[in-house]
């Protein structure tokens, strides 16, 4: 964007370059590769299901909830994690939000308490291997400590929404916490406003800005928009183009962050998990059509997944 909106008909003409050349993730002229995001980029990494598998094989995602007035965002993220295949999902909630969550949750479990020390205790259980924090978290005095408590665990982490805004007040502290465990996947999912608060004025194209931010923070960066860019600290990047305009609706980002966390819980690598979630998010929205609201996205995922061999195969 804005080139995509302004151009006319696009013709992709084969000039004889073998697909094996185009799909090898190697440095080209000293630069990391850039792909158009599509299933071919990540389908071989997508979690497979086996006849002898059970829910504990598919990971356990924790969604951290804020107070009752914003608790719906955590439920959107939690449901998305469950729908994308996380074997178990728990919402960690403060006392005032517990009744609201309890009234809405069935397959998703509920843990009382999301203060920093409570999160540390909750995540001592290594089976809880993925956390999404930020949707509806709020910007209270303990928000930064909650983010740091999550990053102190061994779980994969998705930072979204309020977690990104609170990180902007102590960015170097948070980036240092990410760097302390470089093997633990961390994905950040800002929109342009959150990106600006977090990284300031970064020069260059959207692709260049996303790469710069990923290298600076040490995590996989998902800079959202009609042309969402996903980039790694080492410079690999993908540009997504299948998002319809009606995906711009309240709560859709919460669903995306939950989808990424759910794939991370199943052991998918961070870059591939982010690319897969972004593409499936767009495909689900396109399939539903105009009138979409965030709750519809998770309900469309089974139909999207049925069209592709994402869930066949066996573990090796």
ChimeraX attribute file (.defattr): number of C-alpha atoms within 10 A of each C-alpha:
attribute: neighborCount
match mode: 1-to-1
recipient: residues
	/A:1	12
	/A:2	8
	/A:3	7
	/A:4	11
	/A:5	8
	/A:6	7
	/A:7	9
	/A:8	8
	/A:9	4
	/A:10	7
	/A:11	6
	/A:12	5
	/A:13	6
	/A:14	7
	/A:15	6
	/A:16	6
	/A:17	8
	/A:18	9
	/A:19	8
	/A:20	7
	/A:21	9
	/A:22	11
	/A:23	12
	/A:24	9
	/A:25	13
	/A:26	13
	/A:27	11
	/A:28	9
	/A:29	7
	/A:30	7
	/A:31	11
	/A:32	15
	/A:33	17
	/A:34	17
	/A:35	16
	/A:36	14
	/A:37	22
	/A:38	18
	/A:39	17
	/A:40	11
	/A:41	16
	/A:42	18
	/A:43	17
	/A:44	12
	/A:45	16
	/A:46	20
	/A:47	24
	/A:48	18
	/A:49	17
	/A:50	13
	/A:51	7
	/A:52	7
	/A:53	12
	/A:54	11
	/A:55	11
	/A:56	13
	/A:57	17
	/A:58	24
	/A:59	25
	/A:60	27
	/A:61	33
	/A:62	33
	/A:63	32
	/A:64	31
	/A:65	30
	/A:66	28
	/A:67	18
	/A:68	17
	/A:69	12
	/A:70	15
	/A:71	24
	/A:72	21
	/A:73	26
	/A:74	30
	/A:75	26
	/A:76	25
	/A:77	36
	/A:78	34
	/A:79	26
	/A:80	28
	/A:81	35
	/A:82	25
	/A:83	20
	/A:84	22
	/A:85	22
	/A:86	29
	/A:87	19
	/A:88	23
	/A:89	28
	/A:90	23
	/A:91	28
	/A:92	26
	/A:93	27
	/A:94	19
	/A:95	15
	/A:96	15
	/A:97	20
	/A:98	20
	/A:99	12
	/A:100	16
	/A:101	22
	/A:102	12
	/A:103	8
	/A:104	11
	/A:105	15
	/A:106	9
	/A:107	11
	/A:108	19
	/A:109	15
	/A:110	18
	/A:111	18
	/A:112	15
	/A:113	20
	/A:114	25
	/A:115	17
	/A:116	18
	/A:117	13
	/A:118	15
	/A:119	23
	/A:120	18
	/A:121	12
	/A:122	19
	/A:123	20
	/A:124	13
	/A:125	12
	/A:126	13
	/A:127	16
	/A:128	22
	/A:129	25
	/A:130	34
	/A:131	32
	/A:132	33
	/A:133	30
	/A:134	29
	/A:135	31
	/A:136	25
	/A:137	25
	/A:138	20
	/A:139	14
	/A:140	10
	/A:141	9
	/A:142	14
	/A:143	23
	/A:144	23
	/A:145	16
	/A:146	24
	/A:147	25
	/A:148	21
	/A:149	19
	/A:150	26
	/A:151	26
	/A:152	16
	/A:153	23
	/A:154	18
	/A:155	26
	/A:156	25
	/A:157	30
	/A:158	31
	/A:159	26
	/A:160	26
	/A:161	22
	/A:162	23
	/A:163	27
	/A:164	26
	/A:165	24
	/A:166	26
	/A:167	22
	/A:168	20
	/A:169	13
	/A:170	12
	/A:171	18
	/A:172	13
	/A:173	14
	/A:174	21
	/A:175	17
	/A:176	13
	/A:177	19
	/A:178	21
	/A:179	16
	/A:180	13
	/A:181	15
	/A:182	11
	/A:183	10
	/A:184	19
	/A:185	22
	/A:186	27
	/A:187	29
	/A:188	25
	/A:189	27
	/A:190	24
	/A:191	17
	/A:192	13
	/A:193	10
	/A:194	21
	/A:195	24
	/A:196	14
	/A:197	17
	/A:198	20
	/A:199	15
	/A:200	11
	/A:201	10
	/A:202	14
	/A:203	9
	/A:204	10
	/A:205	9
	/A:206	17
	/A:207	19
	/A:208	16
	/A:209	19
	/A:210	26
	/A:211	25
	/A:212	21
	/A:213	23
	/A:214	24
	/A:215	16
	/A:216	13
	/A:217	24
	/A:218	23
	/A:219	27
	/A:220	29
	/A:221	30
	/A:222	30
	/A:223	26
	/A:224	17
	/A:225	17
	/A:226	20
	/A:227	18
	/A:228	24
	/A:229	28
	/A:230	31
	/A:231	29
	/A:232	24
	/A:233	18
	/A:234	15
	/A:235	21
	/A:236	20
	/A:237	26
	/A:238	25
	/A:239	23
	/A:240	21
	/A:241	19
	/A:242	20
	/A:243	21
	/A:244	16
	/A:245	14
	/A:246	15
	/A:247	24
	/A:248	16
	/A:249	12
	/A:250	11
	/A:251	20
	/A:252	22
	/A:253	25
	/A:254	27
	/A:255	27
	/A:256	27
	/A:257	34
	/A:258	36
	/A:259	33
	/A:260	31
	/A:261	40
	/A:262	38
	/A:263	28
	/A:264	33
	/A:265	32
	/A:266	24
	/A:267	21
	/A:268	20
	/A:269	17
	/A:270	24
	/A:271	24
	/A:272	24
	/A:273	26
	/A:274	31
	/A:275	27
	/A:276	24
	/A:277	21
	/A:278	28
	/A:279	22
	/A:280	24
	/A:281	25
	/A:282	21
	/A:283	20
	/A:284	25
	/A:285	29
	/A:286	20
	/A:287	15
	/A:288	15
	/A:289	12
	/A:290	12
	/A:291	10
	/A:292	18
	/A:293	16
	/A:294	20
	/A:295	16
	/A:296	15
	/A:297	27
	/A:298	25
	/A:299	15
	/A:300	19
	/A:301	19
	/A:302	13
	/A:303	13
	/A:304	17
	/A:305	15
	/A:306	10
	/A:307	8
	/A:308	11
	/A:309	12
	/A:310	18
	/A:311	15
	/A:312	12
	/A:313	12
	/A:314	12
	/A:315	9
	/A:316	3
